[in-house]
Amino acid sequence: MEAVTVAEATATAGRTGLKGSRSELPWIDAPSKVGPQDARELSRQFFDRLAVLEEGTPEYQYARNTLIELNLSLVRYAASRFRSRSESMEDIVQVGIIGLIKAIDRFELAREVEFTSFAIPYIVGEIKRFFRDTSWAVHVPRRLQEARVELAKATDELRTRLGRTPTTRELSQLMSLSEEEVIEARKAANAYTSASLDAALAPDGGIEGESVLADLIGEEDPTLELVEDFNSLAPLISELDERERRILHMRFVEERTQAQIGEELGISQMHVSRLLSRMVKHLRAGLLDPQVV
């Protein structure tokens, strides 16, 4: 299919006769046909408008949905890394789209990073979480897979009720199974995850069963630089007033949307957006040049 360019997309703006904020954005009939380079440029325009639009409005939904379609190629790229898995590529792509949507909802142009770099970790993380939560390391019968789920629920219920780890007999009575079946379900649960021989050879059997020998070989850790950033950022945040610190916490720790923050504080989403932009700009200036603050 022939790619749609930015010029062609922009030329169609306003043809639909839409009123208000949406008319300030290009109307794109087929976002999936937009080429990667043009998709990046259009995405910046749509993110810029999305930041000031009210959530739930038709204009907001148009901008958000168009961003999803413009960046579906990122999902297909990330999903292609998992072609060797037994799950269908269609299922993997669908899960990846969830990661893309999360990235879109949390991305801000003020971060001054490319959306591609920001979104890929979300997409890959969502796909890996899907494998972790739904895949079995060893094939077991369906009845045992279902028994594992019931065993987990029964264990949690009895642990809460008794204040201790339940015995096999107590579990069998609650689950209406024989003790032998409970033991079998426990063995099946062990097949849900597995560790490689490298992990078995690692000191102490590896960390949480996930480490391999290569993970324990020392190397330069680039994330150590974040320690200095955190130490420099702490006094800057302490200079903010209580409401500003609360907004930062809700946005970047609790990962709430701007609309949710506005509802909590009794202010508009646009006001929250302006406050966040101002605070991020202030904190960035303080990190880059302490004399400015």
C-alpha positions as CSV (number, residue, x, y, z in Angstrom):
1,M,0.0,0.0,0.0
2,E,1.2,3.5,-0.8
3,A,2.2,5.5,2.2
4,V,0.4,8.7,3.0
5,T,2.7,11.7,3.5
6,V,2.3,14.5,6.0
7,A,1.5,17.0,3.3
8,E,-1.4,14.7,2.0
9,A,-2.7,14.2,5.5
10,T,-2.6,17.9,6.3
11,A,-4.3,18.8,3.0
12,T,-7.3,16.8,4.2
13,A,-7.7,18.8,7.4
14,G,-11.1,20.4,7.7
15,R,-12.7,18.4,4.8
16,T,-15.0,16.7,7.2
17,G,-16.4,20.0,8.5
18,L,-15.5,19.2,12.1
19,K,-15.7,22.0,14.6
20,G,-13.4,22.9,17.5
21,S,-10.0,21.4,18.5
22,R,-10.1,18.5,16.2
23,S,-10.1,20.8,13.1
24,E,-6.7,22.0,14.2
25,L,-5.3,18.5,13.5
26,P,-4.9,16.8,10.2
27,W,-7.8,14.5,9.4
28,I,-6.3,11.2,8.4
29,D,-8.6,8.7,6.8
30,A,-6.1,5.8,7.0
31,P,-3.4,6.4,9.6
32,S,-2.0,2.9,9.1
33,K,-0.9,4.0,5.6
34,V,1.3,6.8,6.9
35,G,5.0,6.1,6.5
36,P,7.2,5.8,9.6
37,Q,9.0,9.1,9.2
38,D,5.8,11.0,8.6
39,A,4.1,9.1,11.4
40,R,6.7,10.5,13.9
41,E,6.1,14.0,12.8
42,L,2.3,13.7,12.9
43,S,2.6,12.0,16.3
44,R,4.3,15.0,17.7
45,Q,1.4,17.2,16.4
46,F,-1.2,14.9,17.9
47,F,0.6,14.6,21.3
48,D,0.9,18.4,21.5
49,R,-2.9,18.7,21.0
50,L,-3.7,15.7,23.2
51,A,-2.1,17.4,26.2
52,V,-4.6,20.3,26.2
53,L,-7.8,18.4,25.2
54,E,-10.3,17.2,27.7
55,E,-10.4,13.5,28.2
56,G,-13.6,11.8,27.1
57,T,-14.4,14.4,24.4
58,P,-14.7,13.4,20.7
59,E,-11.7,15.5,19.9
60,Y,-9.6,13.8,22.5
61,Q,-10.7,10.3,21.3
62,Y,-9.9,11.2,17.7
63,A,-6.4,12.3,18.7
64,R,-5.7,9.3,20.9
65,N,-7.1,6.7,18.5
66,T,-5.2,8.3,15.6
67,L,-2.0,8.1,17.7
68,I,-2.6,4.4,18.3
69,E,-3.0,3.7,14.6
70,L,-0.1,5.8,13.6
71,N,2.2,3.8,15.8
72,L,1.0,0.2,15.2
73,S,4.2,-0.4,13.3
74,L,6.0,-0.2,16.6
75,V,3.9,-3.0,17.9
76,R,4.5,-5.2,14.9
77,Y,8.2,-4.5,15.2
78,A,8.3,-5.5,18.8
79,A,6.1,-8.5,18.3
80,S,8.4,-9.8,15.5
81,R,11.0,-10.5,18.2
82,F,8.8,-13.2,19.6
83,R,8.0,-15.1,16.4
84,S,9.6,-18.3,17.8
85,R,7.0,-18.5,20.6
86,S,4.1,-21.0,20.3
87,E,1.5,-18.3,20.7
88,S,-0.1,-16.8,17.6
89,M,1.4,-13.6,16.3
90,E,-2.1,-12.1,16.3
91,D,-2.4,-12.6,20.0
92,I,1.1,-11.2,20.6
93,V,0.2,-8.1,18.6
94,Q,-3.0,-7.6,20.5
95,V,-1.2,-7.7,23.8
96,G,1.5,-5.3,22.4
97,I,-1.3,-2.8,21.5
98,I,-2.2,-2.7,25.2
99,G,1.4,-1.6,25.9
100,L,1.2,1.0,23.1
101,I,-1.9,2.5,24.6
102,K,-0.3,2.7,28.1
103,A,2.7,4.4,26.5
104,I,0.4,6.9,24.7
105,D,-1.5,7.7,27.9
106,R,1.7,8.3,29.8
107,F,3.9,10.1,27.2
108,E,4.5,13.8,27.4
109,L,6.4,15.9,24.9
110,A,8.1,17.7,27.8
111,R,10.1,14.5,28.4
112,E,12.1,15.5,25.3
113,V,12.6,11.9,24.2
114,E,11.3,10.3,21.0
115,F,8.0,8.5,21.5
116,T,9.6,5.4,19.8
117,S,12.2,5.1,22.5
118,F,9.6,5.7,25.2
119,A,7.0,3.2,23.8
120,I,9.1,0.2,22.9
121,P,9.8,-0.8,26.6
122,Y,6.1,-0.6,27.4
123,I,5.2,-2.7,24.4
124,V,7.9,-5.4,25.0
125,G,7.1,-5.3,28.8
126,E,3.4,-6.0,28.2
127,I,4.2,-8.9,25.8
128,K,6.7,-10.4,28.3
129,R,4.1,-10.1,31.1
130,F,1.6,-11.9,28.9
131,F,4.1,-14.8,28.5
132,R,4.9,-14.8,32.2
133,D,1.2,-14.9,33.2
134,T,-0.1,-17.3,30.6
135,S,2.7,-19.6,29.5
136,W,3.7,-22.9,31.1
137,A,7.3,-24.0,31.1
138,V,6.3,-27.7,30.9
139,H,3.1,-29.0,29.3
140,V,0.7,-30.3,31.9
141,P,-2.9,-31.5,31.5
142,R,-5.7,-28.9,31.5
143,R,-7.2,-30.3,34.7
144,L,-4.0,-29.7,36.5
145,Q,-3.6,-26.2,35.1
146,E,-7.1,-25.4,36.4
147,A,-6.3,-27.1,39.8
148,R,-3.3,-24.8,40.1
149,V,-5.5,-21.8,40.0
150,E,-7.9,-23.2,42.5
151,L,-5.1,-24.2,44.7
152,A,-3.7,-20.7,44.8
153,K,-7.1,-19.3,45.7
154,A,-7.7,-21.8,48.4
155,T,-4.3,-21.3,49.9
156,D,-4.8,-17.5,50.1
157,E,-8.3,-17.9,51.6
158,L,-7.1,-20.4,54.3
159,R,-3.9,-18.4,55.0
160,T,-6.1,-15.3,55.7
161,R,-8.6,-17.3,57.7
162,L,-6.1,-19.3,59.8
163,G,-3.2,-16.8,59.9
164,R,-0.8,-19.5,58.8
165,T,0.1,-21.7,55.8
166,P,-2.7,-24.3,55.4
167,T,-1.9,-28.0,55.5
168,T,-2.6,-30.4,52.6
169,R,-5.6,-31.9,54.5
170,E,-7.1,-28.5,55.1
171,L,-6.7,-27.6,51.4
172,S,-8.2,-30.9,50.2
173,Q,-11.3,-30.3,52.4
174,L,-11.8,-26.8,51.0
175,M,-11.2,-27.8,47.4
176,S,-13.2,-31.1,47.7
177,L,-10.2,-33.0,46.4
178,S,-8.2,-35.8,47.8
179,E,-4.8,-35.1,49.4
180,E,-3.1,-36.9,46.5
181,E,-4.8,-34.5,44.0
182,V,-3.7,-31.5,46.1
183,I,-0.1,-32.7,46.1
184,E,-0.4,-33.3,42.3
185,A,-1.6,-29.8,41.8
186,R,1.3,-28.4,43.8
187,K,3.7,-30.3,41.5
188,A,1.9,-28.9,38.5
189,A,2.4,-25.4,39.9
190,N,6.2,-26.0,39.8
191,A,5.9,-26.6,36.1
192,Y,4.6,-23.1,35.5
193,T,8.1,-21.6,35.5
194,S,11.5,-23.1,35.0
195,A,15.1,-22.1,35.4
196,S,18.0,-22.9,33.0
197,L,21.0,-25.0,33.9
198,D,23.0,-21.7,34.1
199,A,20.7,-20.6,36.9
200,A,21.2,-23.9,38.7
201,L,25.0,-23.5,38.5
202,A,24.9,-19.9,39.7
203,P,25.8,-19.2,43.4
204,D,22.9,-19.9,45.7
205,G,20.9,-21.3,42.8
206,G,20.5,-17.8,41.2
207,I,18.5,-14.9,42.4
208,E,14.8,-15.9,42.5
209,G,15.6,-18.6,40.0
210,E,16.1,-16.1,37.2
211,S,19.9,-15.3,37.3
212,V,22.4,-17.0,35.2
213,L,26.2,-17.0,35.5
214,A,26.6,-14.3,32.9
215,D,24.3,-12.0,35.0
216,L,26.8,-12.2,37.9
217,I,29.8,-11.1,35.9
218,G,30.7,-7.5,36.9
219,E,30.4,-4.7,34.3
220,E,29.8,-1.0,34.2
221,D,26.3,-0.2,35.2
222,P,25.0,2.9,33.4
223,T,22.1,3.2,35.8
224,L,24.5,4.2,38.5
225,E,24.3,7.7,37.0
226,L,20.7,7.8,38.1
227,V,21.8,7.8,41.7
228,E,23.4,11.3,41.3
229,D,20.3,12.5,39.5
230,F,18.1,11.3,42.3
231,N,20.2,12.9,44.9
232,S,20.2,16.2,42.9
233,L,16.5,16.0,42.3
234,A,15.5,15.5,46.0
235,P,16.2,19.0,47.2
236,L,14.6,20.5,44.1
237,I,11.4,18.6,44.8
238,S,11.5,19.6,48.5
239,E,11.3,23.2,47.4
240,L,7.9,22.7,45.8
241,D,4.8,23.3,47.8
242,E,2.7,20.4,49.1
243,R,0.2,20.4,46.2
244,E,2.9,20.4,43.6
245,R,4.6,17.5,45.3
246,R,1.3,15.7,45.5
247,I,0.7,16.2,41.7
248,L,4.1,14.9,40.9
249,H,3.5,11.8,43.1
250,M,0.1,11.1,41.5
251,R,1.5,11.5,38.0
252,F,4.8,9.8,38.1
253,V,4.5,7.4,41.0
254,E,0.8,6.4,41.0
255,E,0.8,6.9,37.2
256,R,-2.6,8.6,37.2
257,T,-3.9,10.5,34.2
258,Q,-4.1,14.2,34.2
259,A,-7.9,14.0,34.2
260,Q,-7.8,11.8,37.4
261,I,-5.5,14.2,39.1
262,G,-7.7,17.1,38.2
263,E,-10.8,15.3,39.6
264,E,-8.9,14.6,42.8
265,L,-7.8,18.2,43.3
266,G,-10.9,19.9,41.9
267,I,-9.1,21.6,39.0
268,S,-9.3,21.1,35.2
269,Q,-7.1,18.7,33.2
270,M,-5.7,21.6,31.3
271,H,-4.6,23.3,34.6
272,V,-2.9,20.0,35.7
273,S,-1.1,19.9,32.3
274,R,0.2,23.5,32.8
275,L,1.3,22.8,36.3
276,L,3.1,19.6,35.3
277,S,4.9,21.3,32.4
278,R,6.0,24.2,34.6
279,M,7.3,21.8,37.3
280,V,9.1,19.5,34.9
281,K,10.7,22.5,33.3
282,H,11.8,23.9,36.7
283,L,13.2,20.6,37.8
284,R,15.1,20.0,34.5
285,A,16.6,23.5,34.7
286,G,17.7,22.8,38.3
287,L,19.4,19.6,37.2
288,L,21.1,21.0,34.2
289,D,22.2,24.3,35.8
290,P,21.8,24.6,39.6
291,Q,22.6,28.3,39.4
292,V,19.3,28.9,37.5
293,V,17.1,27.7,40.3
